[in-house]
């Protein structure tokens, strides 16, 4: 998942740099896209980690994987 996010981040930053003439503006535009995606990814990972250490970890991990894919 990390490599996928890195590639998406690179593409989002490239789009922001193309669409905004000043680097400061591009960074601000990029952050508006990056931050919500980061929160979503972190929440998903926290859910997955929580499931891995629960008494019914196998069932929770399977539910997590099938819910997001």
VOGU-3710 file (C-alpha; in Angstrom, 3 decimals, decimal comma):
1> xxxxxxxxxx> 0,000/0,000/0,000  2,895/2,369/0,693  4,192/2,245/-2,863  0,708/2,866/-4,233  0,288/5,903/-1,995  3,710/7,234/-2,961  2,857/7,007/-6,660  -0,509/8,666/-6,086  1,161/11,409/-4,046  3,657/12,018/-6,846
11> xxxxxxxxxx> 0,890/12,275/-9,423  -1,163/14,602/-7,208  1,860/16,836/-6,647  2,628/16,891/-10,377  -0,955/17,954/-11,135  -0,779/20,672/-8,494  2,492/21,990/-9,947  1,018/22,038/-13,450  -2,198/23,759/-12,346  -0,627/26,401/-10,085
21> xxxxxxxxxx> 1,934/28,945/-11,285  3,624/29,478/-7,915  5,207/26,650/-5,942  3,595/27,876/-2,687  0,163/27,723/-4,317  0,902/24,288/-5,735  1,928/22,948/-2,321  -1,253/24,318/-0,715  -3,382/22,738/-3,457  -1,509/19,449/-3,078
31> xxxxxxxxxx> -2,008/19,425/0,696  -5,765/19,819/0,225  -5,726/16,518/-1,651  -3,013/14,801/0,381  -4,337/15,314/3,902  -7,794/13,719/3,479  -6,227/10,765/1,642  -3,658/10,363/4,410  -6,348/10,326/7,090  -8,320/7,700/5,159
41> xxxxxxxxxx> -5,244/5,502/4,704  -4,209/5,839/8,356  -7,691/4,943/9,574  -7,729/1,867/7,366  -4,314/0,758/8,571  -5,256/1,326/12,223  -8,333/-0,824/11,709  -6,235/-3,556/10,133  -3,632/-3,480/12,904  -6,356/-3,549/15,557
51> xxxxxxxxxx> -7,829/-6,609/13,903  -4,466/-8,360/13,802  -4,155/-8,284/17,594  -7,764/-9,037/18,546  -8,882/-12,425/19,881  -10,708/-13,053/16,599  -7,907/-11,587/14,517  -8,271/-13,908/11,536  -11,961/-13,058/11,102  -11,355/-9,325/11,580
61> xxxxxxxxx> -8,446/-9,270/9,147  -10,520/-11,088/6,527  -13,410/-8,648/7,067  -11,022/-5,700/6,730  -9,532/-7,009/3,508  -12,848/-7,807/1,879  -14,394/-4,487/2,939  -11,730/-2,342/1,249  -11,122/-4,446/-1,851
//
